[in-house]
Each structure stands twice: as C-alpha cells, then as structure tokens.
C-alpha cells in the first residue's frame, strides 16, 4: 500500500483532481484541511483523508476503485510518498 501526502498549498489542487468532476464539488469545502492523505492499495482502490490538525481527520472517500481514472493526476501532485 502507498500513502501520498499533500501539504496545505496542494490540498485544493489534490481535491480538484480527485473530486472536481462531481456535480456538487465546491472548493471551499476543502479549504479547512491542513493536509490530505491518499491511501492506494495494490489492487488500485484508494481512500482519501483530510487532515484537520493534531490527530483529527475526515474520511473524504472510502476505499473504492478508481473508475473515473482521477488518481494519476493526484499522485503526480504529492509532496511525499511512503510504502507500507
């Protein structure tokens, strides 16, 4: 499993890449996050977490396949990547 991390300045870019195609997408919904984490499983499924600071986070996307093929664009924006 790989974890992709996005710092504050890239949160909106990551959110736009991952969620911008949704009809109800609003950039302001993601401004509150200090960072984002995308967890990618070996089978291509991924989940997204919004970091609110300290040890608090919101699950923004449960673990699901990438049917919309949005993951490659978001992965390219990552500030850091770790393997587990």
N, CA, C and O atoms as a GROMACS GRO file, in nm:
protein
  336
    1UNK      N    1   0.085  -0.115   0.000
    1UNK     CA    2   0.000   0.000   0.000
    1UNK      C    3   0.091   0.123   0.000
    1UNK      O    4   0.196   0.125   0.066
    2UNK      N    5   0.050   0.226  -0.075
    2UNK     CA    6   0.124   0.351  -0.080
    2UNK      C    7   0.038   0.462  -0.021
    2UNK      O    8  -0.083   0.464  -0.038
    3UNK      N    9   0.105   0.553   0.046
    3UNK     CA   10   0.038   0.670   0.102
    3UNK      C   11   0.098   0.795   0.037
    3UNK      O   12   0.219   0.814   0.035
    4UNK      N   13   0.011   0.879  -0.016
    4UNK     CA   14   0.051   1.003  -0.080
    4UNK      C   15   0.007   1.118   0.010
    4UNK      O   16  -0.109   1.125   0.051
    5UNK      N   17   0.100   1.209   0.041
    5UNK     CA   18   0.073   1.320   0.132
    5UNK      C   19   0.079   1.452   0.057
    5UNK      O   20   0.163   1.474  -0.029
    6UNK      N   21  -0.013   1.540   0.094
    6UNK     CA   22  -0.024   1.671   0.031
    6UNK      C   23  -0.027   1.777   0.140
    6UNK      O   24  -0.109   1.770   0.232
    7UNK      N   25   0.062   1.874   0.131
    7UNK     CA   26   0.067   1.983   0.228
    7UNK      C   27  -0.037   2.087   0.192
    7UNK      O   28  -0.097   2.082   0.085
    8UNK      N   29  -0.058   2.179   0.284
    8UNK     CA   30  -0.164   2.280   0.273
    8UNK      C   31  -0.175   2.343   0.135
    8UNK      O   32  -0.285   2.356   0.081
    9UNK      N   33  -0.063   2.383   0.077
    9UNK     CA   34  -0.068   2.453  -0.052
    9UNK      C   35  -0.114   2.363  -0.167
    9UNK      O   36  -0.151   2.414  -0.273
   10UNK      N   37  -0.112   2.233  -0.148
   10UNK     CA   38  -0.156   2.143  -0.254
   10UNK      C   39  -0.290   2.077  -0.227
   10UNK      O   40  -0.339   1.999  -0.309
   11UNK      N   41  -0.351   2.106  -0.113
   11UNK     CA   42  -0.479   2.043  -0.077
   11UNK      C   43  -0.586   2.073  -0.182
   11UNK      O   44  -0.656   1.982  -0.226
   12UNK      N   45  -0.599   2.199  -0.221
   12UNK     CA   46  -0.703   2.235  -0.318
   12UNK      C   47  -0.675   2.175  -0.456
   12UNK      O   48  -0.768   2.136  -0.526
   13UNK      N   49  -0.548   2.167  -0.495
   13UNK     CA   50  -0.513   2.104  -0.622
   13UNK      C   51  -0.547   1.956  -0.621
   13UNK      O   52  -0.600   1.903  -0.718
   14UNK      N   53  -0.517   1.890  -0.511
   14UNK     CA   54  -0.549   1.747  -0.496
   14UNK      C   55  -0.700   1.727  -0.496
   14UNK      O   56  -0.751   1.638  -0.564
   15UNK      N   57  -0.772   1.809  -0.420
   15UNK     CA   58  -0.918   1.797  -0.414
   15UNK      C   59  -0.980   1.817  -0.552
   15UNK      O   60  -1.072   1.744  -0.590
   16UNK      N   61  -0.930   1.914  -0.625
   16UNK     CA   62  -0.982   1.940  -0.760
   16UNK      C   63  -0.957   1.819  -0.850
   16UNK      O   64  -1.045   1.781  -0.928
   17UNK      N   65  -0.838   1.760  -0.841
   17UNK     CA   66  -0.805   1.643  -0.924
   17UNK      C   67  -0.894   1.523  -0.889
   17UNK      O   68  -0.938   1.450  -0.978
   18UNK      N   69  -0.918   1.504  -0.759
   18UNK     CA   70  -0.993   1.386  -0.716
   18UNK      C   71  -1.144   1.402  -0.720
   18UNK      O   72  -1.216   1.306  -0.748
   19UNK      N   73  -1.193   1.523  -0.692
   19UNK     CA   74  -1.337   1.543  -0.676
   19UNK      C   75  -1.397   1.646  -0.771
   19UNK      O   76  -1.519   1.662  -0.773
   20UNK      N   77  -1.316   1.714  -0.848
   20UNK     CA   78  -1.363   1.823  -0.934
   20UNK      C   79  -1.465   1.783  -1.039
   20UNK      O   80  -1.539   1.868  -1.086
   21UNK      N   81  -1.471   1.658  -1.076
   21UNK     CA   82  -1.567   1.612  -1.176
   21UNK      C   83  -1.707   1.594  -1.119
   21UNK      O   84  -1.803   1.576  -1.194
   22UNK      N   85  -1.719   1.597  -0.987
   22UNK     CA   86  -1.850   1.578  -0.924
   22UNK      C   87  -1.935   1.704  -0.940
   22UNK      O   88  -1.884   1.816  -0.930
   23UNK      N   89  -2.061   1.684  -0.963
   23UNK     CA   90  -2.153   1.795  -0.987
   23UNK      C   91  -2.161   1.889  -0.866
   23UNK      O   92  -2.176   2.010  -0.882
   24UNK      N   93  -2.153   1.835  -0.746
   24UNK     CA   94  -2.166   1.916  -0.625
   24UNK      C   95  -2.031   1.961  -0.566
   24UNK      O   96  -2.026   2.003  -0.451
   25UNK      N   97  -1.923   1.953  -0.645
   25UNK     CA   98  -1.790   1.994  -0.599
   25UNK      C   99  -1.786   2.143  -0.567
   25UNK      O  100  -1.827   2.226  -0.648
   26UNK      N  101  -1.736   2.175  -0.448
   26UNK     CA  102  -1.715   2.314  -0.406
   26UNK      C  103  -1.578   2.322  -0.342
   26UNK      O  104  -1.552   2.255  -0.242
   27UNK      N  105  -1.491   2.402  -0.397
   27UNK     CA  106  -1.355   2.415  -0.348
   27UNK      C  107  -1.351   2.458  -0.201
   27UNK      O  108  -1.263   2.416  -0.126
   28UNK      N  109  -1.446   2.542  -0.160
   28UNK     CA  110  -1.449   2.590  -0.022
   28UNK      C  111  -1.463   2.477   0.080
   28UNK      O  112  -1.423   2.492   0.195
   29UNK      N  113  -1.520   2.365   0.040
   29UNK     CA  114  -1.536   2.251   0.130
   29UNK      C  115  -1.402   2.193   0.174
   29UNK      O  116  -1.395   2.122   0.275
   30UNK      N  117  -1.295   2.221   0.100
   30UNK     CA  118  -1.164   2.161   0.126
   30UNK      C  119  -1.064   2.259   0.185
   30UNK      O  120  -0.953   2.219   0.220
   31UNK      N  121  -1.098   2.385   0.196
   31UNK     CA  122  -1.006   2.487   0.249
   31UNK      C  123  -0.969   2.464   0.395
   31UNK      O  124  -0.864   2.510   0.439
   32UNK      N  125  -1.052   2.396   0.471
   32UNK     CA  126  -1.029   2.377   0.614
   32UNK      C  127  -0.919   2.276   0.644
   32UNK      O  128  -0.872   2.268   0.758
   33UNK      N  129  -0.877   2.200   0.545
   33UNK     CA  130  -0.779   2.094   0.568
   33UNK      C  131  -0.636   2.146   0.562
   33UNK      O  132  -0.599   2.221   0.472
   34UNK      N  133  -0.556   2.104   0.661
   34UNK     CA  134  -0.415   2.141   0.666
   34UNK      C  135  -0.331   2.051   0.575
   34UNK      O  136  -0.218   2.085   0.540
   35UNK      N  137  -0.386   1.940   0.540
   35UNK     CA  138  -0.318   1.845   0.453
   35UNK      C  139  -0.416   1.739   0.407
   35UNK      O  140  -0.528   1.732   0.455
   36UNK      N  141  -0.371   1.657   0.314
   36UNK     CA  142  -0.452   1.546   0.264
   36UNK      C  143  -0.364   1.423   0.253
   36UNK      O  144  -0.243   1.433   0.231
   37UNK      N  145  -0.428   1.308   0.268
   37UNK     CA  146  -0.358   1.181   0.252
   37UNK      C  147  -0.443   1.091   0.162
   37UNK      O  148  -0.562   1.074   0.185
   38UNK      N  149  -0.380   1.034   0.062
   38UNK     CA  150  -0.445   0.939  -0.028
   38UNK      C  151  -0.377   0.804  -0.006
   38UNK      O  152  -0.256   0.792  -0.020
   39UNK      N  153  -0.456   0.703   0.029
   39UNK     CA  154  -0.404   0.569   0.053
   39UNK      C  155  -0.443   0.482  -0.066
   39UNK      O  156  -0.562   0.462  -0.094
   40UNK      N  157  -0.342   0.431  -0.137
   40UNK     CA  158  -0.365   0.350  -0.257
   40UNK      C  159  -0.326   0.205  -0.230
   40UNK      O  160  -0.213   0.176  -0.190
   41UNK      N  161  -0.420   0.116  -0.251
   41UNK     CA  162  -0.399  -0.027  -0.229
   41UNK      C  163  -0.342  -0.090  -0.356
   41UNK      O  164  -0.358  -0.036  -0.466
   42UNK      N  165  -0.276  -0.204  -0.343
   42UNK     CA  166  -0.215  -0.270  -0.460
   42UNK      C  167  -0.315  -0.302  -0.572
   42UNK      O  168  -0.276  -0.308  -0.689
   43UNK      N  169  -0.441  -0.322  -0.539
   43UNK     CA  170  -0.540  -0.354  -0.642
   43UNK      C  171  -0.600  -0.230  -0.709
   43UNK      O  172  -0.691  -0.242  -0.790
   44UNK      N  173  -0.549  -0.109  -0.674
   44UNK     CA  174  -0.594   0.014  -0.739
   44UNK      C  175  -0.702   0.090  -0.664
   44UNK      O  176  -0.734   0.203  -0.701
   45UNK      N  177  -0.760   0.030  -0.561
   45UNK     CA  178  -0.859   0.102  -0.480
   45UNK      C  179  -0.787   0.210  -0.399
   45UNK      O  180  -0.670   0.195  -0.365
   46UNK      N  181  -0.859   0.318  -0.368
   46UNK     CA  182  -0.798   0.420  -0.284
   46UNK      C  183  -0.899   0.490  -0.195
   46UNK      O  184  -1.019   0.491  -0.223
   47UNK      N  185  -0.847   0.549  -0.088
   47UNK     CA  186  -0.928   0.630   0.004
   47UNK      C  187  -0.859   0.764   0.022
   47UNK      O  188  -0.740   0.778  -0.006
   48UNK      N  189  -0.935   0.864   0.070
   48UNK     CA  190  -0.882   0.999   0.086
   48UNK      C  191  -0.919   1.051   0.224
   48UNK      O  192  -1.034   1.039   0.267
   49UNK      N  193  -0.820   1.108   0.293
   49UNK     CA  194  -0.839   1.166   0.426
   49UNK      C  195  -0.801   1.313   0.422
   49UNK      O  196  -0.700   1.349   0.361
   50UNK      N  197  -0.881   1.398   0.486
   50UNK     CA  198  -0.850   1.539   0.502
   50UNK      C  199  -0.802   1.563   0.644
   50UNK      O  200  -0.873   1.533   0.739
   51UNK      N  201  -0.681   1.617   0.660
   51UNK     CA  202  -0.619   1.639   0.789
   51UNK      C  203  -0.665   1.773   0.847
   51UNK      O  204  -0.642   1.878   0.786
   52UNK      N  205  -0.729   1.769   0.963
   52UNK     CA  206  -0.777   1.890   1.030
   52UNK      C  207  -0.678   1.941   1.135
   52UNK      O  208  -0.704   2.043   1.198
   53UNK      N  209  -0.567   1.874   1.154
   53UNK     CA  210  -0.468   1.913   1.253
   53UNK      C  211  -0.468   1.816   1.369
   53UNK      O  212  -0.561   1.738   1.389
   54UNK      N  213  -0.356   1.823   1.449
   54UNK     CA  214  -0.340   1.732   1.561
   54UNK      C  215  -0.365   1.589   1.514
   54UNK      O  216  -0.296   1.540   1.424
   55UNK      N  217  -0.461   1.522   1.574
   55UNK     CA  218  -0.491   1.383   1.537
   55UNK      C  219  -0.632   1.370   1.481
   55UNK      O  220  -0.693   1.264   1.491
   56UNK      N  221  -0.683   1.477   1.424
   56UNK     CA  222  -0.820   1.479   1.374
   56UNK      C  223  -0.820   1.480   1.222
   56UNK      O  224  -0.747   1.556   1.159
   57UNK      N  225  -0.902   1.395   1.162
   57UNK     CA  226  -0.910   1.386   1.016
   57UNK      C  227  -1.050   1.346   0.974
   57UNK      O  228  -1.123   1.281   1.050
   58UNK      N  229  -1.087   1.385   0.853
   58UNK     CA  230  -1.215   1.345   0.794
   58UNK      C  231  -1.190   1.245   0.682
   58UNK      O  232  -1.098   1.263   0.601
   59UNK      N  233  -1.270   1.141   0.677
   59UNK     CA  234  -1.266   1.048   0.564
   59UNK      C  235  -1.346   1.111   0.450
   59UNK      O  236  -1.468   1.127   0.460
   60UNK      N  237  -1.278   1.148   0.343
   60UNK     CA  238  -1.341   1.215   0.230
   60UNK      C  239  -1.385   1.118   0.121
   60UNK      O  240  -1.474   1.148   0.042
   61UNK      N  241  -1.322   1.003   0.117
   61UNK     CA  242  -1.358   0.900   0.020
   61UNK      C  243  -1.323   0.766   0.082
   61UNK      O  244  -1.207   0.741   0.117
   62UNK      N  245  -1.421   0.680   0.094
   62UNK     CA  246  -1.396   0.546   0.143
   62UNK      C  247  -1.319   0.468   0.037
   62UNK      O  248  -1.313   0.510  -0.079
   63UNK      N  249  -1.260   0.357   0.074
   63UNK     CA  250  -1.179   0.278  -0.018
   63UNK      C  251  -1.265   0.219  -0.129
   63UNK      O  252  -1.349   0.132  -0.106
   64UNK      N  253  -1.240   0.268  -0.252
   64UNK     CA  254  -1.314   0.224  -0.371
   64UNK      C  255  -1.221   0.224  -0.491
   64UNK      O  256  -1.115   0.287  -0.488
   65UNK      N  257  -1.259   0.153  -0.597
   65UNK     CA  258  -1.179   0.156  -0.720
   65UNK      C  259  -1.182   0.294  -0.786
   65UNK      O  260  -1.272   0.375  -0.760
   66UNK      N  261  -1.084   0.320  -0.869
   66UNK     CA  262  -1.071   0.448  -0.940
   66UNK      C  263  -1.135   0.437  -1.078
   66UNK      O  264  -1.065   0.437  -1.179
   67UNK      N  265  -1.267   0.429  -1.083
   67UNK     CA  266  -1.337   0.415  -1.211
   67UNK      C  267  -1.326   0.540  -1.297
   67UNK      O  268  -1.332   0.531  -1.420
   68UNK      N  269  -1.311   0.657  -1.236
   68UNK     CA  270  -1.303   0.784  -1.311
   68UNK      C  271  -1.160   0.815  -1.355
   68UNK      O  272  -1.139   0.916  -1.423
   69UNK      N  273  -1.063   0.732  -1.317
   69UNK     CA  274  -0.922   0.749  -1.354
   69UNK      C  275  -0.868   0.886  -1.312
   69UNK      O  276  -0.800   0.953  -1.390
   70UNK      N  277  -0.898   0.928  -1.190
   70UNK     CA  278  -0.852   1.056  -1.138
   70UNK      C  279  -0.722   1.042  -1.057
   70UNK      O  280  -0.654   1.142  -1.033
   71UNK      N  281  -0.689   0.924  -1.017
   71UNK     CA  282  -0.574   0.901  -0.930
   71UNK      C  283  -0.440   0.943  -0.990
   71UNK      O  284  -0.361   1.005  -0.919
   72UNK      N  285  -0.409   0.913  -1.116
   72UNK     CA  286  -0.277   0.951  -1.169
   72UNK      C  287  -0.248   1.101  -1.159
   72UNK      O  288  -0.135   1.140  -1.128
   73UNK      N  289  -0.346   1.184  -1.184
   73UNK     CA  290  -0.324   1.328  -1.176
   73UNK      C  291  -0.295   1.370  -1.031
   73UNK      O  292  -0.206   1.451  -1.007
   74UNK      N  293  -0.368   1.315  -0.937
   74UNK     CA  294  -0.347   1.348  -0.796
   74UNK      C  295  -0.212   1.295  -0.747
   74UNK      O  296  -0.144   1.364  -0.671
   75UNK      N  297  -0.174   1.175  -0.788
   75UNK     CA  298  -0.047   1.118  -0.744
   75UNK      C  299   0.071   1.204  -0.787
   75UNK      O  300   0.169   1.215  -0.714
   76UNK      N  301   0.062   1.265  -0.902
   76UNK     CA  302   0.170   1.350  -0.953
   76UNK      C  303   0.189   1.476  -0.869
   76UNK      O  304   0.296   1.537  -0.876
   77UNK      N  305   0.091   1.515  -0.791
   77UNK     CA  306   0.097   1.637  -0.710
   77UNK      C  307   0.154   1.614  -0.570
   77UNK      O  308   0.179   1.711  -0.498
   78UNK      N  309   0.175   1.491  -0.530
   78UNK     CA  310   0.212   1.458  -0.392
   78UNK      C  311   0.342   1.523  -0.348
   78UNK      O  312   0.439   1.532  -0.424
   79UNK      N  313   0.342   1.568  -0.222
   79UNK     CA  314   0.464   1.623  -0.161
   79UNK      C  315   0.553   1.512  -0.108
   79UNK      O  316   0.675   1.528  -0.102
   80UNK      N  317   0.493   1.400  -0.070
   80UNK     CA  318   0.568   1.289  -0.012
   80UNK      C  319   0.492   1.160  -0.037
   80UNK      O  320   0.369   1.160  -0.045
   81UNK      N  321   0.565   1.049  -0.049
   81UNK     CA  322   0.505   0.916  -0.072
   81UNK      C  323   0.576   0.816   0.019
   81UNK      O  324   0.698   0.818   0.029
   82UNK      N  325   0.498   0.730   0.085
   82UNK     CA  326   0.556   0.622   0.163
   82UNK      C  327   0.496   0.489   0.120
   82UNK      O  328   0.382   0.482   0.074
   83UNK      N  329   0.576   0.383   0.135
   83UNK     CA  330   0.532   0.246   0.106
   83UNK      C  331   0.512   0.171   0.237
   83UNK      O  332   0.592   0.185   0.330
   84UNK      N  333   0.407   0.092   0.244
   84UNK     CA  334   0.386   0.009   0.362
   84UNK      C  335   0.370  -0.136   0.319
   84UNK      O  336   0.351  -0.223   0.403
   0.00000   0.00000   0.00000
